[in-house]
Amino acid sequence: MTEEKFIDLVSGYVPDTDIKDRLFKTEMKNLGIFGYGTKGFIISMIETALELTGERISGSDIQRIIALGKDMLEHPVEVLPGAPETLRSMAGRYRLILITKGDLFDQESKLARSGLAELFWKIEIVSEKNEATYLDVLARHEVPPERFLMVGNSVRSDILPAIELGARAVYVPYRITWQHETVELDFQSLDGQVVQLETLAGLALEV
């Protein structure tokens, strides 16, 4: 929603430009500086707007972009259907670790507002989700990779790192996926190492 509003705003200055593509390229360039999260996205929107308009964009429109970012940070947390029930069911049988990447303050705030924090045994907020990160988390909590099951909606950040270290994974796709997280994967070639579910509600039945 924010991206669409941003594109509408900037297209008033440069109507024939692929604003979405330019914004994505700016985000990728800035990942190594700001990391993942809404605050970095806000800066990338402002930088993209300034570059595309040759700094002609008005101060009031820059303020509108900042307001769009603040709306993202303050937006109510929307818990997926079946998530609380599934977590409660599994918390009694397994040690649940939440591994999420992004800005520490933003992620802590969202987790607190979700009302789900107490269901997790451990919470890990990391700068990147890759094989090295998972190995570090598992080592600190004394969890062998073969006893680890990763559940997530990103093939790049959730599924691939898990299967690379010899763990299993459950892929629950979401209707919106950030372009950076989109990776093609042949699930049939993984010999049961990855299971795909339509919703989180089916997770309790699988494990």
C-alpha positions as CSV (number, residue, x, y, z in Angstrom):
1,M,0.0,0.0,0.0
2,T,2.8,2.4,0.9
3,E,4.7,1.6,-2.3
4,E,1.6,2.3,-4.4
5,K,1.0,5.6,-2.7
6,F,4.7,6.5,-3.2
7,I,4.5,5.7,-6.9
8,D,1.4,7.8,-7.3
9,L,3.1,10.7,-5.6
10,V,6.3,10.6,-7.6
11,S,4.6,9.9,-10.9
12,G,3.2,13.4,-10.8
13,Y,6.8,14.6,-11.4
14,V,8.1,11.8,-13.7
15,P,5.0,10.1,-15.3
16,D,6.9,7.8,-17.8
17,T,9.4,6.4,-15.3
18,D,9.4,2.9,-13.8
19,I,9.4,4.2,-10.3
20,K,8.9,0.8,-8.7
21,D,12.0,-0.6,-10.3
22,R,14.1,2.4,-9.3
23,L,12.9,2.2,-5.7
24,F,13.8,-1.5,-5.6
25,K,17.3,-0.8,-6.9
26,T,17.8,1.9,-4.3
27,E,16.7,-0.5,-1.6
28,M,19.2,-3.1,-2.7
29,K,22.0,-0.5,-2.8
30,N,21.1,0.7,0.7
31,L,20.7,-2.8,2.3
32,G,24.4,-2.9,3.3
33,I,24.1,0.5,5.0
34,F,20.7,0.5,6.7
35,G,19.9,-3.2,6.8
36,Y,16.3,-4.5,6.6
37,G,13.3,-2.6,8.0
38,T,10.9,0.2,7.6
39,K,13.3,3.0,8.5
40,G,15.7,2.0,5.7
41,F,12.7,1.8,3.3
42,I,11.7,5.4,4.2
43,I,15.2,6.7,3.4
44,S,15.2,4.7,0.2
45,M,11.9,6.3,-0.8
46,I,13.2,9.8,-0.1
47,E,16.4,9.1,-2.0
48,T,14.6,7.7,-5.0
49,A,12.2,10.6,-5.1
50,L,15.0,13.1,-5.0
51,E,17.0,11.3,-7.7
52,L,14.1,10.8,-10.1
53,T,12.8,14.4,-9.8
54,G,16.3,16.0,-10.0
55,E,15.6,17.3,-6.5
56,R,12.5,19.1,-7.8
57,I,10.2,17.3,-5.4
58,S,8.7,19.8,-2.9
59,G,9.4,19.8,0.8
60,S,5.7,19.1,1.4
61,D,5.9,16.0,-0.7
62,I,9.0,14.8,1.1
63,Q,7.0,15.3,4.3
64,R,4.2,13.1,2.8
65,I,6.7,10.4,2.1
66,I,7.9,10.6,5.7
67,A,4.3,10.4,6.9
68,L,3.8,7.2,4.8
69,G,6.8,5.7,6.6
70,K,5.4,6.6,10.0
71,D,2.1,5.1,9.1
72,M,3.9,1.8,8.4
73,L,5.7,1.9,11.7
74,E,2.4,2.6,13.6
75,H,0.2,0.3,11.6
76,P,-1.7,-2.2,13.7
77,V,-0.1,-5.7,13.7
78,E,-2.3,-8.1,11.7
79,V,-1.9,-11.6,12.9
80,L,-2.5,-14.3,10.3
81,P,-5.6,-16.4,10.7
82,G,-4.9,-19.5,12.8
83,A,-1.4,-18.3,13.9
84,P,-2.2,-17.9,17.7
85,E,-4.0,-21.2,17.9
86,T,-1.2,-23.0,16.0
87,L,1.5,-21.5,18.2
88,R,-0.3,-22.3,21.4
89,S,-0.8,-25.9,20.3
90,M,2.9,-26.3,19.4
91,A,4.3,-24.4,22.3
92,G,3.2,-27.2,24.6
93,R,5.1,-29.8,22.5
94,Y,8.1,-28.0,21.1
95,R,10.6,-25.2,21.9
96,L,9.6,-22.4,19.5
97,I,12.2,-19.9,18.4
98,L,11.2,-16.8,16.5
99,I,13.9,-15.7,14.1
100,T,13.2,-12.5,12.4
101,K,15.4,-9.9,10.6
102,G,15.2,-6.2,10.6
103,D,15.4,-3.1,12.8
104,L,15.6,-4.2,16.5
105,F,13.2,-1.5,17.8
106,D,10.7,-2.0,15.0
107,Q,10.7,-5.8,15.4
108,E,10.4,-5.7,19.2
109,S,7.5,-3.3,18.9
110,K,5.6,-5.4,16.4
111,L,6.2,-8.5,18.4
112,A,4.9,-6.8,21.6
113,R,1.8,-5.6,19.8
114,S,1.1,-9.0,18.3
115,G,0.5,-10.5,21.8
116,L,2.4,-13.6,20.7
117,A,5.8,-13.1,22.4
118,E,5.1,-15.3,25.4
119,L,4.5,-18.3,23.2
120,F,8.2,-18.4,22.1
121,W,10.9,-20.1,24.0
122,K,13.5,-17.7,22.5
123,I,13.4,-14.7,20.2
124,E,16.2,-13.8,17.8
125,I,16.2,-10.6,15.9
126,V,19.0,-10.7,13.4
127,S,20.5,-8.5,10.6
128,E,20.4,-11.3,8.0
129,K,18.8,-14.7,7.7
130,N,21.3,-17.1,6.1
131,E,23.0,-20.4,6.8
132,A,25.6,-18.8,9.0
133,T,23.0,-17.0,11.1
134,Y,21.0,-20.2,11.6
135,L,24.0,-22.2,12.6
136,D,25.0,-19.5,15.1
137,V,21.5,-19.5,16.6
138,L,21.3,-23.3,16.8
139,A,24.7,-23.5,18.4
140,R,23.9,-21.0,21.1
141,H,20.7,-22.8,22.0
142,E,22.3,-26.3,21.6
143,V,19.9,-27.4,18.9
144,P,21.3,-29.9,16.3
145,P,20.3,-29.0,12.7
146,E,18.6,-32.4,12.2
147,R,16.3,-31.5,15.1
148,F,15.5,-28.1,13.6
149,L,12.3,-27.3,11.6
150,M,12.1,-23.8,10.0
151,V,8.7,-22.4,9.2
152,G,8.4,-19.3,7.0
153,N,7.0,-17.6,3.9
154,S,10.3,-16.6,2.2
155,V,12.2,-19.2,0.1
156,R,15.3,-17.0,0.2
157,S,15.5,-16.3,3.9
158,D,13.6,-19.1,5.6
159,I,13.6,-22.2,3.4
160,L,17.0,-22.3,1.5
161,P,19.2,-21.6,4.5
162,A,17.5,-24.3,6.5
163,I,17.8,-27.0,3.9
164,E,21.4,-26.0,3.2
165,L,22.4,-26.8,6.8
166,G,20.5,-30.1,6.8
167,A,17.4,-29.1,8.7
168,R,13.8,-29.4,7.4
169,A,11.5,-26.6,6.4
170,V,7.8,-25.8,6.0
171,Y,7.0,-23.2,3.4
172,V,3.8,-21.2,3.9
173,P,3.5,-18.7,1.0
174,Y,1.9,-15.4,1.5
175,R,0.0,-13.4,-1.1
176,I,2.5,-10.6,-1.0
177,T,6.2,-11.3,-1.3
178,W,8.9,-8.7,-1.5
179,Q,10.8,-8.9,-4.8
180,H,14.1,-9.5,-3.0
181,E,12.8,-12.6,-1.3
182,T,11.4,-14.3,-4.5
183,V,13.4,-17.4,-5.5
184,E,12.2,-20.3,-7.7
185,L,12.6,-23.6,-6.0
186,D,11.7,-27.1,-7.2
187,F,10.2,-28.6,-4.1
188,Q,9.8,-32.1,-5.6
189,S,13.6,-32.4,-6.0
190,L,14.1,-32.0,-2.2
191,D,13.0,-35.5,-1.3
192,G,10.6,-34.4,1.5
193,Q,12.9,-32.0,3.1
194,V,10.4,-29.2,2.5
195,V,6.7,-29.3,3.0
196,Q,4.4,-26.6,1.5
197,L,1.2,-25.6,3.3
198,E,-1.5,-23.2,2.4
199,T,-1.9,-21.8,5.9
200,L,-0.2,-21.9,9.3
201,A,-3.3,-23.7,10.6
202,G,-2.1,-26.9,9.0
203,L,1.3,-26.9,10.7
204,A,0.1,-28.6,13.9
205,L,-1.1,-31.6,11.8
206,E,2.2,-31.9,9.9
207,V,4.5,-32.0,12.9
